[in-house]
Amino acid sequence: MGLAKTRTKATQYGQAMNALQGTIAELGRRCQQDQAGKAPTEGMAEFIDVDPGELHLPPTRPQGADPGKLARQIAKHGNSLDGMPPLQLVRGKDGHLRINDGVTRATRAAKLRPGVLVPAEVIQNLPRLDVTRMPKVKEVLP
């Protein structure tokens, strides 16, 4: 391949790279514009305080907390909520909340400290998900 052909190929390659970089930059700008008008749960986690008795259980735990694990947590922590990690929640249809992680912690708090708010993190917003088909923590308390 001659020198002229090599230069032509290099120029074409450079132009393609510049076009690609421009496209990537434009997509980045569009993403920032799209995120500017959205609710915090769509772009990042949202921290809230919730009554654990009002949370819906996940489909994997319709019976509620494991009795053995609940007994161990009560023996270890009693009714103290100090230092308890935030519950992880999913916000579904009509703003109802479902537990993603922390069924046993939520059950312990609802059983021993009813009505007391606990920290939680909304990690996902699924406006079409009907979480109300699952029972609430307070409905299955031991």
HELIX and SHEET records of a PDB file:
HELIX    1   1 LEU A    3  ALA A   36  1                                  34    
HELIX    2   2 PRO A   40  GLY A   43  1                                   4    
HELIX    3   3 PRO A   52  GLU A   54  5                                   3    
HELIX    4   4 PRO A   67  HIS A   77  1                                  11    
HELIX    5   5 LYS A   93  GLY A   95  5                                   3    
HELIX    6   6 VAL A  103  LEU A  112  1                                  10    
HELIX    7   7 VAL A  131  ARG A  133  5                                   3    
HELIX    8   8 VAL A  137  VAL A  140  5                                   4    
SHEET    1   A 4 GLU A  46  VAL A  50  0                                        
SHEET    2   A 4 VAL A 118  ASN A 125 -1                                        
SHEET    3   A 4 LEU A  87  ARG A  91  1                                        
SHEET    4   A 4 LEU A  97  ASP A 101 -1                                        
END                                                                             
